[in-house]
Amino acid sequence: MTDNLRRLSAEGVAIWLDDLSRARLDSGNLAELVRDKEIVGVTTNPAIFQKAISGKDDYNAQLRDLAVREVTVEEAVRMITVQDVRRACDVLKPVYVASNHVDGRVSIEVDPRLAHKTEPTVAEARQLWWLVDRRNLFIKIPATKAGLPAISQAISEGISVNVTLIFSLERYKAVMDAYLTGLERAKEAGLNLAEIESVASFFVSRVDTEIDGRLDKLGTDEAKALRGKAGLANARLAFEAYEEVVASDRWKALAAAGANPQRPLWASTGVKDPAYKDTLYVDELVVAGTVNTMPEATLEAVADHGDIHGDAVRGTYDAARADLAALEQLGVSYDEVVQLLEDEGVEKFETSWNELLDSVQKELQRLRP
């Protein structure tokens, strides 16, 4: 059942797990996935931590100690999440070494309540980088307008960044520019560019969910024919934009100085619509030099019945543009959709974070002597 995963890796796609919990660490499950299922990285987000921690006994011992110390709930949540991420970094360290520091990465996100604040985002990125204290860490910074200068600043200080919540092609181009700006500053400061890594997380399934809903309301044959096409078209055109950047003189100068490319990462690859094949956003986004981060259910589906048939991205750009143009002709506004998805993405992560704070606060109160 792992042949498909091996084939995917052989095509140049790094397979990352979009999940983390203390139970997964304590049981050795993460190590097993690294050993047996081609997993070479881990991503987390506030929703993942909220699900992992809330109502689970795995964290009781640490929660009890934190309660005794009478720490704030914010500190408690950070100590808990940092411990899980640090342990995951240690599990992935052999991959980090074997891949020449490209993979073996684990991501932790800045407080989502800071998404529209540049300086606090940079300050938290520095703190998390220091707290986890592992070179194979990624700090996740959202691709909001306020996040862009924070990305450049973090990169300029040698902090490796996973840029998250990217939905639009225009914003993705701004993210790549922010990365290059950060590298140029790092070079001027005398940092070793080879030690700085970054990925740009381009969200896929949420685009289809929102646009398909609008197409269903139209109900025409033309609308029905476009269902399930927007997410792939958007991602494929993002890769075209990436190719344009890595072909530029600006990038070539940085690469000559030892810089690493900011790999596109396909996020939100779990299929939301049961009418679609559950491996759709893996099978159809195969292209070398990318990352696909999957929830475990998608990982198992790919292992069981994925259809890995080589490069599924290059050569599709004209068709992708035609699909997005057809949506506009039907009155489905691309700009409106991607802005809505960014706003909702920030709001959802903030909601998950607040729910996590609430549940941890209750546990601290219960365990405090």
Disulfide bonds with the S-S distance in Angstrom:
none
